[in-house]
Amino acid sequence: MPNLLSINTYHYRRGGSDAVFFEHDALFRGAGWDTAVMTMHHPKNEASPWSEFFVDELEFGHAYGLLQKLLMAGKVIYSAEARQKLDKLLARFQPDVAHVHCIYHHISPSVLPLLKQRGIPVVMTAHDLKLCCPAYKMLNRGGICEKCKGGNLLNVVTNRCLRDSLVVSSLVMVESAVHRALGLYRDNLDRIVVPSLFFRDKHIEWGWPAEKLVYIPNFVRAEGFTPQFEPGDYFFYFGRLALEKGVGTLIRAAARAGVRLHIAGTGPEGDALKALAAEVGGDIEFLGFVSGDPLWKLLREARAIVLPSEWYENAPMSVLEAYASGKPVIGARIGGIPEMVMEGETGWLFESGSVDELAGKLAHMQSQSGAEISAMGQAARRVVEERFNERQYLDAMLQLYESLGVRVNPNERDGLEPA
């Protein structure tokens, strides 16, 4: 059987991209492949037999001294440590293909030329827009931004696109300029997997060749979720409390529509959002960080899930998790979300940032009968089972790897249980 190497910043489920990293590795182990991983050391990491090859922890929120900050800046641009650790890993494990997820800043693209030099095909999943936009999200304090499309990276600094910080934005501008000048991504990636058609088209707009981009949607193991089609009496948001997530719009809309809202998650806007909720009134409850079974219980017992994003979302795993739990989704009409929500069948869409339209959708769904909501939840579950399942994902990935010269056994498609 072939060997797969997966590279990602974190070895714990910090977000949706990390969940994809874990599920991808487990899926190929279940198909009989030998796999190895390389990530960054972190206190929350899951145990791994490959941890000796992980790079040292690098977290921007930590208090670093001047020398440490200078060393950190160098690692952000090009991590010699990551390249050295990968070189040692490759002495023990010879992959037939390497699949890269989120490596920016912490691991850096320093690992890509080494893989290329060893003749190892390299695939990267674009979980965000970093390969186009230095600031990942095409978003800054002024809203959606595509000013760097023409190649002038000074816009990153002018608009303070990262954390509204001149220093951080300047560092990221230099990082992107160096990476582009050296062709670290463009010359060393054989294919880029895009989980949404929106992301595929956006990368092409920004100059990536269409033949390098492969559309493969994310998946969930529907059998791992217990659906509950009967609707509860509250709407539910779970995720980061950050400006781009549109939670402020949701709070205003929920108060205006007079519906119950539960919010699970933490983030930089937590305090401001709680103050907003107190200001507008309404039945809004902040639950803090929730994960595992308590989160899935909250999800199952909701009326619907709301995704009020105000940036170019890719293909949110939260939509698939809601569907697998038998819940319809009210989503913003932005990024890849409209590809996943079928209006009137699995949920409803509204204009991103529109309090009035979202309030109308919440009120409408509140007034729908239990039978109507249940039917939408059942349709949502079918969509996950039919369109976003592990078999289709595995088949598509095997075809991609095979196109890059990896010898694939057709029988691998039958082994779908993780090892």
FENCOR-V380176 format. One record per residue. SS is DSSP state (helix for helix, strand for strand, loop for the rest). OMEGA is omega in degrees with one decimal (* if undefined). Layout:
SS,OMEGA
SS,OMEGA
This chain:
loop,179.6
loop,178.4
strand,179.8
strand,172.5
strand,177.5
strand,-178.3
strand,-177.2
loop,-179.7
loop,-172.3
loop,175.4
loop,169.0
loop,-173.1
loop,-178.7
loop,-178.6
loop,-176.7
helix,-179.2
helix,178.2
helix,176.4
helix,178.1
helix,177.5
helix,-179.8
helix,-176.7
helix,178.7
helix,179.1
helix,-178.9
helix,-178.9
helix,-179.1
helix,172.6
helix,178.1
helix,178.2
loop,174.7
loop,179.0
loop,166.2
strand,-176.7
strand,173.3
strand,179.4
strand,173.4
strand,-179.2
loop,178.2
strand,173.1
loop,178.1
loop,-178.8
loop,-177.6
loop,-176.6
loop,168.8
loop,-179.6
loop,179.2
loop,176.2
loop,-177.4
loop,-171.7
helix,178.9
helix,-179.9
helix,178.2
loop,178.6
strand,-179.5
loop,-178.3
loop,177.5
loop,-177.8
loop,-174.8
loop,-179.5
loop,-178.3
loop,177.8
loop,-179.3
loop,171.9
loop,-175.7
helix,-179.6
helix,178.8
helix,179.5
helix,178.9
helix,177.8
helix,179.3
helix,179.2
helix,178.2
helix,179.4
helix,179.0
helix,-176.8
helix,-177.8
loop,-176.8
loop,175.5
helix,179.1
helix,-179.0
helix,178.9
helix,179.7
helix,179.4
helix,178.5
helix,179.1
helix,178.0
helix,178.7
helix,-177.9
helix,175.5
helix,179.8
helix,-172.4
loop,-179.4
loop,-177.4
loop,172.0
loop,177.3
strand,175.1
strand,178.4
strand,-175.5
strand,177.0
loop,179.7
loop,-177.9
loop,-174.3
loop,174.9
loop,-169.9
loop,177.6
loop,177.5
loop,178.7
loop,176.9
helix,-177.8
helix,-171.9
helix,178.7
helix,179.2
helix,177.7
helix,-179.8
helix,179.9
helix,-180.0
loop,178.9
loop,-179.1
loop,177.0
strand,-176.7
strand,177.1
strand,177.0
strand,172.2
strand,178.6
loop,178.2
loop,179.4
loop,-175.3
loop,-176.2
loop,-178.5
loop,174.8
loop,-173.0
loop,179.0
loop,-177.2
loop,175.1
loop,-160.0
loop,-171.2
loop,-175.2
strand,170.5
strand,-174.6
loop,178.6
loop,-179.2
strand,179.6
strand,-176.3
loop,175.2
loop,-174.9
helix,-178.3
helix,-176.3
helix,179.9
helix,176.5
loop,-180.0
loop,-175.8
loop,176.8
helix,177.1
helix,179.7
helix,-179.5
helix,-178.6
helix,-177.5
loop,-178.7
loop,-170.2
loop,-179.4
loop,175.3
loop,-177.4
loop,-174.9
loop,177.8
helix,-177.2
helix,-178.1
helix,179.9
helix,178.6
helix,179.0
helix,-178.6
helix,175.7
helix,178.8
helix,178.0
helix,-177.2
helix,179.3
helix,179.2
helix,-178.8
helix,-179.8
helix,-179.8
helix,-179.4
helix,-179.6
loop,-173.2
loop,176.8
loop,-172.0
loop,-175.3
loop,-172.3
loop,176.1
loop,178.4
loop,178.1
strand,175.1
strand,176.9
strand,176.9
strand,-177.5
loop,177.5
loop,176.1
helix,178.3
helix,179.6
helix,176.8
helix,-177.8
helix,-179.3
helix,177.4
helix,178.2
helix,176.5
helix,-176.0
loop,170.3
loop,177.6
loop,-179.4
loop,-175.9
helix,-176.4
helix,177.1
helix,-173.2
strand,-178.7
strand,179.9
strand,175.0
loop,-178.9
loop,172.9
loop,179.2
loop,167.7
loop,174.7
loop,-174.2
helix,-177.9
helix,177.9
helix,179.7
loop,175.5
loop,-176.8
loop,173.7
loop,-172.6
loop,179.1
loop,-175.7
loop,174.0
loop,-175.3
loop,178.1
loop,171.8
strand,-168.9
strand,169.6
strand,172.4
strand,-178.3
loop,-179.2
loop,175.4
loop,-177.8
loop,-174.3
helix,-174.7
helix,-178.6
helix,174.2
loop,-176.7
helix,175.8
helix,176.2
helix,179.5
helix,-179.6
helix,178.7
helix,-178.3
helix,-179.7
helix,178.4
helix,-179.1
helix,-178.6
helix,-179.8
loop,-179.7
loop,175.9
loop,-179.8
strand,172.6
strand,-178.0
strand,178.0
strand,178.0
loop,177.5
loop,178.8
loop,-173.9
loop,-178.3
loop,-175.3
helix,-177.7
helix,-179.7
helix,-179.7
helix,176.4
helix,176.9
helix,178.0
helix,179.6
helix,178.1
helix,-178.0
helix,-175.4
helix,-178.5
loop,-179.3
loop,-177.8
loop,-174.1
strand,-176.9
strand,175.6
strand,-173.6
strand,-178.3
strand,-179.5
loop,178.6
loop,178.4
loop,175.8
helix,-175.4
helix,177.2
helix,178.1
helix,-178.6
helix,176.8
helix,176.9
helix,179.9
helix,-178.5
helix,-172.0
loop,178.8
loop,173.5
loop,177.3
strand,177.3
strand,179.5
strand,178.5
strand,-171.0
loop,-170.4
loop,177.9
loop,173.3
loop,-176.3
loop,174.6
loop,-179.8
loop,178.7
loop,-169.1
loop,175.6
helix,-179.1
helix,176.6
helix,-178.8
helix,178.1
helix,175.8
helix,179.1
helix,-179.4
helix,178.8
loop,177.6
loop,-175.8
loop,173.0
loop,-176.3
strand,168.0
strand,-173.4
strand,176.9
strand,-179.9
loop,-176.7
loop,177.8
loop,-177.4
loop,-177.0
helix,-179.2
helix,176.5
helix,-172.0
loop,-177.1
loop,178.5
loop,-173.4
strand,179.0
loop,-179.3
loop,179.7
loop,179.3
strand,-177.5
strand,176.8
strand,175.5
strand,179.7
loop,-178.1
loop,178.5
loop,-177.8
loop,177.3
helix,-176.6
helix,-177.3
helix,177.7
helix,177.5
helix,178.4
helix,179.0
helix,178.0
helix,-179.8
helix,179.9
helix,-179.1
helix,176.2
helix,-177.0
helix,179.8
loop,-179.3
loop,176.9
helix,-179.7
helix,-179.8
helix,178.9
helix,179.2
helix,179.2
helix,177.3
helix,178.2
helix,177.9
helix,176.4
helix,178.7
helix,179.3
helix,179.2
helix,179.9
helix,178.4
helix,-177.1
helix,-173.6
helix,-171.8
helix,-174.1
loop,-176.6
loop,-174.1
helix,-179.0
helix,179.3
helix,178.7
helix,-179.1
helix,179.3
helix,-178.7
helix,179.1
helix,178.4
helix,177.8
helix,179.0
helix,-179.5
helix,180.0
helix,179.7
helix,179.0
loop,174.4
loop,178.3
loop,179.0
loop,-175.6
loop,175.8
loop,-179.2
helix,-178.9
helix,180.0
helix,-178.3
helix,-178.3
helix,-177.2
loop,-171.7
loop,178.7
loop,-179.1
loop,179.9
loop,*
